[in-house]
Amino acid sequence: MKRYERYAAEVADLISTGTLRPGDRLPSVRLASANRRISPATVFEAYYLLEARGLIEARPRSGYYVSQRKAQPDTPAASRPQRRSTAVEISDLVFDVLGSTRDHDVVPLGSAFPSATLFPLQTLARHLARGMRHFDPQRIVDDLPPGNIHLRQQIARRYAIDAMHVATDEIVVTNGALEALNLCLAAVTRPGDVVAVESPTFYAALQALERLSLKALEIATHPTDGIDLNALAKALERRRVKACWLMPNFQNPLGSLMPEEKKQTLVALLAKHDVPLIEDDVYAELYFTASRPRPAKAFDRRGLVMHCSSFSKCLAPGYRVGWAAAGRFAQQIERNKLMTTLSAAIPSQQALCGYLDHGGYDRHLRKLRQALARQRDTTATLIAQHFPQGTRITRPEGGYFLWVELPRRVDALQLHKLALAQRISTAPGHLFSASDSYHHCIRINYGHPDDSRCEPALKTVGALATQLARQ
């Protein structure tokens, strides 16, 4: 545990025991630094972490205070999936349930996407137009896989910020992160193979397994710190697992964040068994803590981690530019890309190069994170106030999803249908498991802070859930 985490844990314990009460002022950064003999930066990081968890709040020109918000519901317990692998048949349900999110008249609580108004789309469009005006036709050939060299260099620089050396030649530009993930999965598996996934897991991972006729082995996962490594170790001893598809940072749907020590242990465990890790890291830039969490890729020494991400969730939705830093599998991924979709869109790559060259990306990210963090707090408070007694929710420190565990009498699919009749979408827990689990859970998207319909919609969903809980 790092120094700021230890100090944050001490303050959190004082709050939980009532030693520090709602409204109490915390020691100033200068005083805490002097008393604890830690740097002011360490105190700031601890306070940022506590603020992200909703335990304290900053008041302009006054300092930090214990939050006076209504106490949040408990966090859901770790999942307990079955131990056998499962053939996947999820796509029909996914298409049926999520089709409603395309309707602009439906409040997008069940959407997988944040609000498009959060992104600098007009600025990107200007870079797109400028790039095309000066476009060199030779780029049509030059930007074939592995992709635009300048863009790949920019991506490599982002890795370097986290003290990670990722060679430009290792990076393959794709049509969004989902294509990167699918290319990586196809490179290391064959039909009938077993792939370990978190439980619950992102439904697109299950759809990819279904498409390739692979079996899902669901591993117990905690909503705070991610996959249970003991359960994974036992699964690797018991079964021949060909790959793992995991989201260590802000997992969808839980929002869990795996600590660095745990990521390091994960990579070592998989290296011991020579099992590749397909790392889905599309939300890493959407952190609410003091610094961006490093991926599991940072601890890879054998090229077994295929790190996949994109600009879709943090900068340029619709531009469909992602990548895989594919380690020892980079050449195979590049060939698979050529044999399937040939190339990522050249104008989109050009536009992103122009935007990243001219700066402003980190400033945009700071504003985006602040908006999402505020909306997370608002959403959590509304759920605490309006959902039935016994509801549990996660406390993500990044991303834009909350996982809501309702009383067991509430069927999430029935709740989805009732809410949809009120023009509100939800994402029922049925979508996030190959073994048809999580019937009393829903995923809530809080990535639409500009949509005034979200607050009344949450109140309505809470009322509907309360009715179902009483039946």
WOJO-V803720 format. One line per field, one symbol per residue. phi: phi as a letter, one per 40 degrees, with the letter a starting at -180 (. if undefined). burial: b if it has 24 or more other ideal C-beta (glycine too) atoms within 12 Angstrom, else e. A space follows every 50 residues. Layout:
# WOJO-V803720
phi: ???
burial: ???
This chain:
# WOJO-V803720
phi: .cdccccccccccccccgcbbdgcccdcdcccccccfbcdcccdcccccc cccgcbacbdfbhbbccbcddccccdcccbcccccbcbabcdcdccccdc ccccccccccccbcccccbccccccccccccccbccdccdccccdchdcc ccccccccccdcfbcbcdcccbcbcgcccdcccccccbbbdgcbbcbcbc bcccccccccccfbbcbcbdbcccbgccccccccccccbcccabbbbcbf dcbcgcbccdcccccdcccccdcfbcbcbcbcbccccbccaccccddcbc bbgccbcbaacccbabcgcfbbabccfccdcccccccccbbgacdcdccc ccdcccccggcccdcccccccccccdcccccccccbccdgcbbcbcbiga bbbbbcdccccccccdccccccgbcbbccdcbacbfbgcbbbbbcbcbcc ccccccccccccccccccccc
burial: eeebbebbebbbeebeeeebeeeeebbebeebeeeeebeeebbbbbbbbb bbbbbbbbeeeeebbbbeeeebbebbebbebeeebbebebeebbeebbeb beeeebbbbbbbbbbbebbbeebbeebbeebeeeeeeebeeebebbbbeb bbbbbbebbeebebebebebbbbbbbbbbbbbbbbbbbbeeebbbbbbbb bbbbbbbbbbebebbbbbbbbbbbbbbbbebbbebbeebebbbbbbbbbb bbbbbbbbbbebbbbbbbbbbebebbbbbbbbbbbbbbbbbbbbbbbbbb eebbbbbbbbbbbbbbbebbbbbbbbbbbbebbbebbeeebebbbbbbbb bbbbbbeeeebeebbeebbebbbbbbbbbbbbbbbbbbeebbbbbbbbbb bbbbbbbeebbbbbbbebbbebebbbbbbbbbbbbbbbbbbbbbbbbbbe bebbbebbbbbbbbbbebbee
